[in-house]
Amino acid sequence: MEINTYKSKKLEDNKNFDCDPITTEIIRNSLNSAAEQMKKVLIRSAFSPIIYEVLDFASAIYDKNYCMLAQSPSLPGFMGTLSFCVEEAVKEVGGTKNLYDGDIIIYNNPYGSGSHSQDAAIVKPIFYNNNLVGYSAIKAHWLDTGGKEPYSTDTVDIFQEGTIFPGLKLYSKGELVEDVYKLIIANTRVPKAIIGDLNAQLNGVKAGANALKRIINKFGYDLFYASVLEIYDHGEKLVRKTLSRIPNGMYTGYGQLDNNGNDEGVVKFKMNIEVRDSDLILDFSECPDQQNGPINCPLPSTVSKARVAFAMMAGNGQQPNEGFFRPLIIKTRKGSMFHPVSPAPCFLNGWPGLQVIEIIYKILSEKLPEAFPASSGGCLIGAVWWGKREKDGEPWADGAPHPVGQGGFFCGDGVTSMHHNSAGTRMSPTEIWESRNPWLIKKIELAKDSCGPGEFRGGLGLNLEFEMLEDTFITTVVERTKNPPWGIKQGLEGRANNVEVNKKNGEKFNMPKKSGHKLSQGDKISFLTGGGGGYGNPKNRKIESIKNDLKQGYISKEHIRNYYKFFEFN
């Protein structure tokens, strides 16, 4: 059994300059601004709503050692993977000795990127005075990369999941490598969308590179890098201060997926957490072997989800950098579900990763309940649609996650109808959806009684119904239908997720996880997203809060009778 241990890089402190706190803070905020510029350029120029509306991407700037300098607020689940993408992309083109000013690399190998092949990373090495000083990178979701379907829940190996670009120079010394560009466009069902989104990513990484060079030019490289080391050290101190509140010890938690995409039966897994002073050791070595279906979670994704939980738990609301993650140690077993090896399928890697975040919170809430919420709906509620326009035969595709209720916490109710904390995404406006796609949105409403009861209730999920105007193919990826959102401190469960199909012939069935299902004109499909779990005993909920929930239509009188029995109606 091969156990792998991953830990964030600790750079040698070889500062040649003393840096004052004010200069360091200016540089820190300048770096955050540079990453934000990348994000804005991408949004303004992207073709697909899944990028410019849903925000299914991440942008960040790294130093020459692949340590994260700054990120833009976007998809947290991508952030921890980008450093792997950058390092692997550089390795695949021959290492730093093979990099030149003007190079741009494309990389999407799932085992090195931590994502499915649809998440393409564009990496630009940044040179200043002919020296390599860092990288700008954007990973964004492409609607199709030539897999057996644009989105799949039942792949059996990596080769069914889409075209792999294993670190290829798209630009070499500033010149487009046309053969690589043509290879990309030839391996998608929706070339117009991919061209538009690829060009937007290229613009974004160039903006990040230019912004970093302006910062270095203003302060000089030595002072800049001395400040960077201070920024990393401050991030580490910030996180360790929070971790020191958690008692030392060994803790265990369990997760459960509905199935692996191909085989019937739930897939359970175990996580161990050791708190050792201000270090946090996450141990995935006792998880099941890699699966026959695509729920395997490559090492970069496992690390990333742990980092998301870590930053949200201990980051004090600040934009994370590499220093945040120095106290985090991650152990995995090669060949397991959380460290698969080729050719294991891993298209749905994000869904077990989502549970990792929730389980970390659940485990640690036993010792520090005021620091953690109850479970959210716990899923991205993913859907990808595609087909050909009846009018002209033009291929099209679209996709989006859907919001869930968040868990209650020690001083407030859970947030209603918000995307999972690993996503940081948003739902496309109805007008955008209906103008671009052959459907009508018949219903979009808060789901009454979906919230988990508690002293502080969970947030509400959504009921969302689409009616098809043309024949359409859809892949649904909805987890946690058999594992409802849990409460903590005697709080109760929220509503579990589900998907309902209503055929125009009267046939009805649930379809939470299915690849390439054909919906005919007139068929309807509903996404029933989960509510958050409750926090604290429902007996302690204030009467005024119950009355207000009833008045707002969040809960029914029956819900009150079932869970708030002390409440008497006037």
C-alpha positions as semicolon CSV with decimal commas, in nm:
position;residue;x (nm);y (nm);z (nm)
1;M;0,000;0,000;0,000
2;E;0,162;0,323;-0,119
3;I;0,078;0,618;0,108
4;N;0,133;0,965;-0,037
5;T;0,184;1,269;0,187
6;Y;0,121;1,616;0,046
7;K;0,225;1,939;0,215
8;S;0,245;2,297;0,092
9;K;0,586;2,430;-0,007
10;K;0,788;2,614;0,256
11;L;1,029;2,844;0,073
12;E;1,374;2,928;0,200
13;D;1,381;3,270;0,359
14;N;1,660;3,429;0,162
15;K;1,529;3,783;0,176
16;N;1,783;4,039;0,067
17;F;1,564;4,331;0,164
18;D;1,381;4,435;0,473
19;C;1,021;4,516;0,394
20;D;0,791;4,729;0,601
21;P;0,429;4,624;0,674
22;I;0,278;4,908;0,470
23;T;0,470;4,818;0,154
24;T;0,388;4,451;0,205
25;E;0,017;4,528;0,238
26;I;0,025;4,745;-0,075
27;I;0,187;4,461;-0,269
28;R;-0,061;4,207;-0,130
29;N;-0,357;4,415;-0,241
30;S;-0,192;4,488;-0,574
31;L;-0,159;4,116;-0,637
32;N;-0,524;4,060;-0,546
33;S;-0,615;4,341;-0,785
34;A;-0,408;4,179;-1,061
35;A;-0,596;3,851;-1,021
36;E;-0,924;4,044;-1,023
37;Q;-0,822;4,211;-1,351
38;M;-0,777;3,866;-1,504
39;K;-1,127;3,772;-1,391
40;K;-1,287;4,086;-1,536
41;V;-1,113;4,048;-1,872
42;L;-1,231;3,687;-1,893
43;I;-1,593;3,773;-1,805
44;R;-1,607;4,062;-2,052
45;S;-1,479;3,857;-2,345
46;A;-1,607;3,500;-2,285
47;F;-1,856;3,346;-2,527
48;S;-2,041;3,103;-2,300
49;P;-2,277;3,192;-2,013
50;I;-2,125;2,911;-1,807
51;I;-1,820;3,140;-1,783
52;Y;-1,954;3,497;-1,791
53;E;-2,274;3,431;-1,593
54;V;-2,221;3,109;-1,393
55;L;-1,851;3,195;-1,320
56;D;-1,732;2,836;-1,369
57;F;-1,364;2,929;-1,372
58;A;-1,071;3,035;-1,156
59;S;-0,789;3,281;-1,219
60;A;-0,473;3,320;-1,018
61;I;-0,111;3,435;-1,020
62;Y;0,177;3,216;-0,900
63;D;0,540;3,277;-0,819
64;K;0,823;3,095;-0,993
65;N;0,799;2,813;-0,735
66;Y;0,430;2,745;-0,822
67;C;0,313;2,900;-0,497
68;M;-0,008;3,102;-0,516
69;L;0,041;3,476;-0,489
70;A;-0,322;3,577;-0,535
71;Q;-0,654;3,456;-0,668
72;S;-0,973;3,624;-0,780
73;P;-1,299;3,539;-0,602
74;S;-1,448;3,280;-0,836
75;L;-1,458;2,899;-0,820
76;P;-1,285;2,794;-0,495
77;G;-1,280;2,427;-0,593
78;F;-1,049;2,511;-0,885
79;M;-0,806;2,720;-0,686
80;G;-0,620;2,444;-0,510
81;T;-0,581;2,258;-0,836
82;L;-0,433;2,541;-1,039
83;S;-0,087;2,515;-0,881
84;F;-0,080;2,149;-0,991
85;C;-0,191;2,254;-1,341
86;V;0,086;2,511;-1,369
87;E;0,358;2,278;-1,243
88;E;0,246;1,983;-1,455
89;A;0,204;2,198;-1,767
90;V;0,559;2,328;-1,730
91;K;0,694;1,978;-1,668
92;E;0,519;1,844;-1,982
93;V;0,681;2,102;-2,212
94;G;1,026;2,016;-2,086
95;G;1,060;2,219;-1,766
96;T;1,156;2,580;-1,705
97;K;1,461;2,550;-1,929
98;N;1,217;2,516;-2,219
99;L;1,012;2,826;-2,137
100;Y;1,043;3,154;-2,324
101;D;0,883;3,494;-2,307
102;G;0,560;3,479;-2,506
103;D;0,490;3,109;-2,441
104;I;0,137;3,001;-2,344
105;I;0,052;2,641;-2,251
106;I;-0,277;2,450;-2,253
107;Y;-0,322;2,166;-2,003
108;N;-0,620;1,953;-1,898
109;N;-0,494;1,606;-1,799
110;P;-0,732;1,511;-1,514
111;Y;-0,469;1,336;-1,301
112;G;-0,251;1,646;-1,300
113;S;-0,523;1,910;-1,309
114;G;-0,764;1,754;-1,061
115;S;-1,057;1,825;-1,291
116;H;-1,234;1,656;-1,578
117;S;-1,100;1,726;-1,924
118;Q;-1,365;1,995;-1,986
119;D;-1,182;2,220;-1,740
120;A;-0,900;2,355;-1,954
121;A;-0,613;2,545;-1,795
122;I;-0,427;2,815;-1,986
123;V;-0,087;2,892;-1,832
124;K;0,140;3,184;-1,920
125;P;0,498;3,202;-1,788
126;I;0,586;3,559;-1,685
127;F;0,931;3,702;-1,755
128;Y;1,083;4,022;-1,617
129;N;1,422;4,139;-1,741
130;N;1,458;3,800;-1,915
131;N;1,410;3,612;-1,586
132;L;1,117;3,382;-1,504
133;V;0,929;3,543;-1,212
134;G;0,593;3,365;-1,208
135;Y;0,287;3,243;-1,394
136;S;-0,066;3,359;-1,464
137;A;-0,326;3,086;-1,509
138;I;-0,696;3,052;-1,580
139;K;-0,891;2,728;-1,564
140;A;-1,239;2,746;-1,718
141;H;-1,511;2,500;-1,807
142;W;-1,549;2,429;-2,178
143;L;-1,887;2,298;-2,288
144;D;-1,739;2,009;-2,484
145;T;-1,399;1,851;-2,547
146;G;-1,506;1,555;-2,756
147;G;-1,599;1,295;-2,494
148;K;-1,867;1,035;-2,554
149;E;-2,113;1,306;-2,440
150;P;-2,049;1,668;-2,351
151;Y;-2,100;1,562;-1,989
152;S;-2,099;1,205;-1,859
153;T;-2,194;1,015;-1,545
154;D;-2,115;0,662;-1,664
155;T;-1,765;0,662;-1,811
156;V;-1,549;0,355;-1,743
157;D;-1,208;0,503;-1,827
158;I;-1,041;0,836;-1,887
159;F;-1,047;0,796;-2,264
160;Q;-1,426;0,827;-2,281
161;E;-1,425;1,161;-2,101
162;G;-1,280;1,395;-2,362
163;T;-0,966;1,497;-2,549
164;I;-0,660;1,537;-2,328
165;F;-0,408;1,815;-2,390
166;P;-0,110;1,695;-2,184
167;G;0,080;2,024;-2,171
168;L;0,112;2,172;-2,522
169;K;0,246;2,509;-2,622
170;L;-0,039;2,699;-2,785
171;Y;0,190;2,999;-2,826
172;S;0,566;2,967;-2,866
173;K;0,771;3,285;-2,820
174;G;0,459;3,487;-2,895
175;E;0,361;3,299;-3,212
176;L;0,046;3,088;-3,239
177;V;0,115;2,715;-3,286
178;E;-0,155;2,664;-3,548
179;D;-0,148;2,283;-3,540
180;V;-0,235;2,280;-3,168
181;Y;-0,507;2,541;-3,221
182;K;-0,662;2,333;-3,499
183;L;-0,640;2,020;-3,282
184;I;-0,843;2,193;-3,010
185;I;-1,114;2,313;-3,247
186;A;-1,137;1,976;-3,423
187;N;-1,221;1,798;-3,096
188;T;-1,539;1,972;-2,990
189;R;-1,904;1,964;-3,088
190;V;-1,938;2,340;-3,035
191;P;-1,629;2,501;-3,198
192;K;-1,767;2,857;-3,196
193;A;-1,812;2,848;-2,819
194;I;-1,469;2,696;-2,759
195;I;-1,294;2,951;-2,984
196;G;-1,463;3,237;-2,800
197;D;-1,387;3,102;-2,452
198;L;-1,028;3,006;-2,538
199;N;-0,957;3,355;-2,670
200;A;-1,106;3,502;-2,353
201;Q;-0,873;3,291;-2,138
202;L;-0,577;3,400;-2,349
203;N;-0,670;3,764;-2,295
204;G;-0,706;3,699;-1,922
205;V;-0,365;3,539;-1,865
206;K;-0,199;3,817;-2,067
207;A;-0,370;4,075;-1,845
208;G;-0,243;3,895;-1,534
209;A;0,111;3,878;-1,667
210;N;0,115;4,248;-1,752
211;A;-0,024;4,338;-1,410
212;L;0,243;4,136;-1,228
213;K;0,518;4,296;-1,431
214;R;0,385;4,642;-1,342
215;I;0,398;4,555;-0,971
216;I;0,755;4,424;-0,996
217;N;0,860;4,724;-1,203
218;K;0,722;4,961;-0,940
219;F;0,888;4,803;-0,637
220;G;1,183;4,614;-0,784
221;Y;1,205;4,235;-0,778
222;D;1,404;4,198;-0,456
223;L;1,167;4,410;-0,248
224;F;0,868;4,249;-0,420
225;Y;0,982;3,897;-0,338
226;A;1,080;3,984;0,019
227;S;0,725;4,114;0,066
228;V;0,583;3,797;-0,090
229;L;0,763;3,587;0,171
230;E;0,614;3,810;0,440
231;I;0,268;3,765;0,286
232;Y;0,307;3,387;0,299
233;D;0,427;3,400;0,661
234;H;0,134;3,621;0,763
235;G;-0,113;3,382;0,598
236;E;0,036;3,092;0,792
237;K;0,018;3,278;1,126
238;L;-0,344;3,376;1,062
239;V;-0,451;3,017;1,003
240;R;-0,249;2,867;1,288
241;K;-0,413;3,109;1,530
242;T;-0,755;2,967;1,443
243;L;-0,639;2,604;1,443
244;S;-0,494;2,643;1,791
245;R;-0,853;2,666;1,920
246;I;-0,925;2,303;1,820
247;P;-0,821;2,047;2,085
248;N;-0,551;1,800;1,987
249;G;-0,679;1,454;1,902
250;M;-0,792;1,204;1,640
251;Y;-1,134;1,245;1,477
252;T;-1,322;1,035;1,224
253;G;-1,604;1,104;0,979
254;Y;-1,787;0,925;0,698
255;G;-1,925;1,020;0,359
256;Q;-2,164;0,851;0,119
257;L;-2,234;0,884;-0,253
258;D;-2,555;0,750;-0,410
259;N;-2,357;0,531;-0,654
260;N;-2,039;0,541;-0,861
261;G;-2,220;0,621;-1,187
262;N;-2,210;0,265;-1,324
263;D;-2,278;0,024;-1,039
264;E;-2,578;0,016;-0,808
265;G;-2,531;0,070;-0,438
266;V;-2,403;0,353;-0,224
267;V;-2,031;0,422;-0,199
268;K;-1,919;0,493;0,156
269;F;-1,583;0,638;0,253
270;K;-1,396;0,722;0,570
271;M;-1,185;1,024;0,665
272;N;-0,957;1,064;0,964
273;I;-0,845;1,400;1,099
274;E;-0,562;1,451;1,343
275;V;-0,519;1,787;1,512
276;R;-0,161;1,820;1,631
277;D;-0,101;2,159;1,791
278;S;-0,163;2,392;1,498
279;D;-0,120;2,128;1,225
280;L;-0,420;1,959;1,066
281;I;-0,362;1,614;0,914
282;L;-0,632;1,481;0,678
283;D;-0,599;1,110;0,614
284;F;-0,780;0,954;0,315
285;S;-0,578;0,631;0,315
286;E;-0,870;0,418;0,440
287;C;-1,100;0,522;0,154
288;P;-1,220;0,259;-0,100
289;D;-1,018;0,157;-0,403
290;Q;-1,066;0,360;-0,720
291;Q;-1,410;0,299;-0,864
292;N;-1,545;0,158;-1,189
293;G;-1,743;0,480;-1,233
294;P;-1,630;0,843;-1,264
295;I;-1,658;0,950;-0,897
296;N;-1,282;0,910;-0,847
297;C;-1,117;1,225;-0,716
298;P;-0,758;1,285;-0,844
299;L;-0,498;1,400;-0,593
300;P;-0,505;1,770;-0,697
301;S;-0,882;1,778;-0,651
302;T;-0,858;1,607;-0,311
303;V;-0,598;1,864;-0,203
304;S;-0,806;2,148;-0,344
305;K;-1,125;2,056;-0,159
306;A;-0,931;2,021;0,165
307;R;-0,782;2,365;0,101
308;V;-1,125;2,518;0,040
309;A;-1,251;2,386;0,374
310;F;-0,930;2,499;0,537
311;A;-0,942;2,855;0,401
312;M;-1,310;2,901;0,486
313;M;-1,258;2,760;0,833
314;A;-0,948;2,951;0,930
315;G;-0,886;3,224;0,675
316;N;-1,069;3,505;0,853
317;G;-1,229;3,617;0,528
318;Q;-0,900;3,710;0,361
319;Q;-0,802;3,610;0,009
320;P;-0,586;3,299;0,057
321;N;-0,225;3,259;-0,050
322;E;0,021;2,972;-0,027
323;G;0,103;3,047;0,336
324;F;-0,254;2,962;0,440
325;F;-0,195;2,597;0,362
326;R;0,137;2,528;0,534
327;P;-0,035;2,380;0,843
328;L;-0,232;2,137;0,623
329;I;-0,098;1,784;0,567
330;I;-0,288;1,544;0,341
331;K;-0,237;1,168;0,327
332;T;-0,376;0,956;0,042
333;R;-0,340;0,601;-0,083
334;K;-0,238;0,564;-0,447
335;G;-0,499;0,369;-0,641
336;S;-0,780;0,474;-0,410
337;M;-1,092;0,677;-0,477
338;F;-0,918;0,994;-0,359
339;H;-0,592;0,927;-0,543
340;P;-0,679;0,733;-0,860
341;V;-0,432;0,635;-1,127
342;S;-0,479;0,600;-1,502
343;P;-0,704;0,494;-1,665
344;A;-0,958;0,531;-1,382
345;P;-1,253;0,751;-1,484
346;C;-1,284;1,071;-1,285
347;F;-1,535;1,289;-1,467
348;L;-1,745;1,346;-1,153
349;N;-1,450;1,412;-0,923
350;G;-1,612;1,727;-0,788
351;W;-1,900;1,549;-0,619
352;P;-1,706;1,337;-0,367
353;G;-1,488;1,644;-0,320
354;L;-1,791;1,846;-0,212
355;Q;-1,856;1,598;0,064
356;V;-1,498;1,624;0,184
357;I;-1,564;1,988;0,275
358;E;-1,888;1,909;0,454
359;I;-1,738;1,615;0,643
360;I;-1,441;1,819;0,764
361;Y;-1,687;2,068;0,908
362;K;-1,897;1,791;1,062
363;I;-1,600;1,622;1,227
364;L;-1,453;1,938;1,376
365;S;-1,791;2,080;1,480
366;E;-1,799;1,818;1,756
367;K;-1,521;2,007;1,932
368;L;-1,580;2,360;1,806
369;P;-1,949;2,388;1,706
370;E;-1,955;2,766;1,701
371;A;-1,702;2,763;1,417
372;F;-1,896;2,544;1,172
373;P;-2,238;2,535;1,005
374;A;-2,467;2,237;0,964
375;S;-2,463;2,061;0,627
376;S;-2,574;2,238;0,312
377;G;-2,766;2,068;0,032
378;G;-2,419;1,930;-0,040
379;C;-2,429;1,913;-0,419
380;L;-2,374;2,126;-0,728
381;I;-2,703;2,001;-0,881
382;G;-2,531;1,989;-1,219
383;A;-2,700;1,978;-1,559
384;V;-2,555;1,999;-1,909
385;W;-2,780;2,029;-2,212
386;W;-2,705;1,996;-2,582
387;G;-2,856;1,934;-2,924
388;K;-2,904;2,086;-3,270
389;R;-3,130;2,378;-3,349
390;E;-3,440;2,269;-3,537
391;K;-3,428;2,583;-3,748
392;D;-3,076;2,554;-3,894
393;G;-2,907;2,245;-3,745
394;E;-2,657;2,458;-3,550
395;P;-2,506;2,260;-3,259
396;W;-2,549;2,414;-2,914
397;A;-2,469;2,331;-2,554
398;D;-2,519;2,489;-2,215
399;G;-2,481;2,392;-1,854
400;A;-2,506;2,514;-1,500
401;P;-2,503;2,418;-1,134
402;H;-2,807;2,505;-0,925
403;P;-2,826;2,652;-0,575
404;V;-2,906;2,472;-0,251
405;G;-2,988;2,577;0,104
406;Q;-2,696;2,631;0,342
407;G;-2,674;2,497;0,695
408;G;-2,776;2,689;1,005
409;F;-2,497;2,811;1,234
410;F;-2,448;2,922;1,591
411;C;-2,601;3,268;1,554
412;G;-2,822;3,259;1,246
413;D;-3,032;3,070;0,993
414;G;-2,869;2,915;0,690
415;V;-2,855;3,116;0,368
416;T;-3,133;3,037;0,123
417;S;-3,071;2,923;-0,233
418;M;-2,696;2,961;-0,270
419;H;-2,446;2,753;-0,464
420;H;-2,227;2,514;-0,272
421;N;-1,934;2,683;-0,102
422;S;-1,687;2,494;-0,320
423;A;-1,841;2,645;-0,630
424;G;-1,881;3,016;-0,567
425;T;-2,084;3,016;-0,885
426;R;-2,421;3,170;-0,968
427;M;-2,727;3,076;-1,171
428;S;-2,781;3,223;-1,516
429;P;-3,067;3,476;-1,537
430;T;-3,388;3,333;-1,680
431;E;-3,375;3,580;-1,968
432;I;-3,028;3,460;-2,072
433;W;-3,125;3,096;-2,051
434;E;-3,446;3,132;-2,250
435;S;-3,292;3,355;-2,517
436;R;-3,007;3,113;-2,588
437;N;-3,171;2,773;-2,535
438;P;-3,483;2,589;-2,657
439;W;-3,677;2,580;-2,330
440;L;-3,912;2,775;-2,108
441;I;-3,863;2,808;-1,734
442;K;-4,207;2,729;-1,596
443;K;-4,123;2,753;-1,229
444;I;-3,852;2,897;-1,010
445;E;-3,956;2,913;-0,646
446;L;-3,824;2,867;-0,296
447;A;-3,906;2,515;-0,178
448;K;-4,140;2,541;0,120
449;D;-4,044;2,314;0,413
450;S;-3,710;2,217;0,258
451;C;-3,515;2,375;0,547
452;G;-3,384;2,162;0,832
453;P;-3,555;2,257;1,162
454;G;-3,342;2,389;1,446
455;E;-3,285;2,673;1,685
456;F;-3,142;2,822;1,369
457;R;-3,302;2,657;1,066
458;G;-3,130;2,566;0,744
459;G;-3,170;2,770;0,426
460;L;-3,429;2,676;0,163
461;G;-3,362;2,497;-0,161
462;L;-3,529;2,564;-0,497
463;N;-3,797;2,408;-0,713
464;L;-3,696;2,477;-1,072
465;E;-3,895;2,346;-1,373
466;F;-3,800;2,354;-1,743
467;E;-4,028;2,278;-2,039
468;M;-3,861;2,168;-2,364
469;L;-3,942;2,361;-2,682
470;E;-3,728;2,128;-2,895
471;D;-3,586;1,780;-2,857
472;T;-3,289;1,812;-2,622
473;F;-3,027;1,585;-2,466
474;I;-2,938;1,629;-2,101
475;T;-2,695;1,487;-1,848
476;T;-2,792;1,530;-1,484
477;V;-2,544;1,504;-1,199
478;V;-2,727;1,526;-0,869
479;E;-2,588;1,364;-0,554
480;R;-2,698;1,333;-0,195
481;T;-3,047;1,204;-0,278
482;K;-2,997;0,923;-0,023
483;N;-2,794;1,123;0,228
484;P;-2,996;1,426;0,344
485;P;-2,825;1,739;0,478
486;W;-2,746;1,677;0,844
487;G;-2,796;1,906;1,139
488;I;-2,559;1,964;1,430
489;K;-2,618;2,018;1,803
490;Q;-2,959;1,847;1,777
491;G;-3,056;2,032;1,462
492;L;-3,255;1,822;1,212
493;E;-3,213;1,720;0,849
494;G;-3,302;1,933;0,550
495;R;-3,465;1,812;0,227
496;A;-3,250;1,589;0,008
497;N;-3,185;1,667;-0,360
498;N;-3,370;1,511;-0,653
499;V;-3,460;1,548;-1,021
500;E;-3,808;1,469;-1,158
501;V;-3,897;1,411;-1,522
502;N;-4,256;1,454;-1,643
503;K;-4,300;1,326;-1,999
504;K;-4,577;1,474;-2,212
505;N;-4,728;1,122;-2,237
506;G;-4,786;1,126;-1,859
507;E;-4,486;0,912;-1,760
508;K;-4,306;1,033;-1,444
509;F;-3,973;0,923;-1,292
510;N;-3,672;1,046;-1,095
511;M;-3,344;1,099;-1,280
512;P;-3,077;1,241;-1,048
513;K;-2,777;1,094;-1,232
514;K;-2,807;1,010;-1,601
515;S;-2,599;1,064;-1,916
516;G;-2,740;1,175;-2,250
517;H;-3,110;1,134;-2,176
518;K;-3,335;1,260;-2,455
519;L;-3,610;1,502;-2,358
520;S;-3,871;1,551;-2,629
521;Q;-4,058;1,871;-2,709
522;G;-4,319;1,925;-2,438
523;D;-4,139;1,720;-2,173
524;K;-4,069;1,884;-1,838
525;I;-3,783;1,837;-1,594
526;S;-3,767;1,970;-1,237
527;F;-3,463;2,021;-1,016
528;L;-3,556;1,990;-0,648
529;T;-3,253;2,124;-0,465
530;G;-3,180;2,040;-0,104
531;G;-3,227;2,259;0,201
532;G;-2,968;2,315;0,470
533;G;-2,955;2,124;0,798
534;G;-3,063;2,289;1,123
535;Y;-2,836;2,408;1,405
536;G;-2,943;2,352;1,766
537;N;-3,255;2,202;1,918
538;P;-3,579;2,316;1,745
539;K;-3,732;2,365;2,095
540;N;-3,505;2,666;2,135
541;R;-3,619;2,848;1,823
542;K;-3,776;3,185;1,893
543;I;-4,152;3,212;1,846
544;E;-4,106;3,531;1,643
545;S;-3,878;3,349;1,399
546;I;-4,132;3,069;1,348
547;K;-4,410;3,323;1,290
548;N;-4,201;3,511;1,038
549;D;-4,108;3,191;0,849
550;L;-4,478;3,105;0,825
551;K;-4,567;3,457;0,710
552;Q;-4,296;3,452;0,442
553;G;-4,412;3,114;0,313
554;Y;-4,085;2,940;0,403
555;I;-4,264;2,676;0,612
556;S;-4,617;2,535;0,637
557;K;-4,842;2,485;0,940
558;E;-4,787;2,111;0,900
559;H;-4,410;2,165;0,921
560;I;-4,460;2,356;1,246
561;R;-4,680;2,079;1,391
562;N;-4,416;1,818;1,305
563;Y;-4,105;1,997;1,430
564;Y;-4,203;2,291;1,652
565;K;-4,469;2,125;1,868
566;F;-4,434;2,381;2,144
567;F;-4,571;2,646;1,909
568;E;-4,942;2,717;1,936
569;F;-5,136;2,876;1,652
570;N;-5,357;3,171;1,731
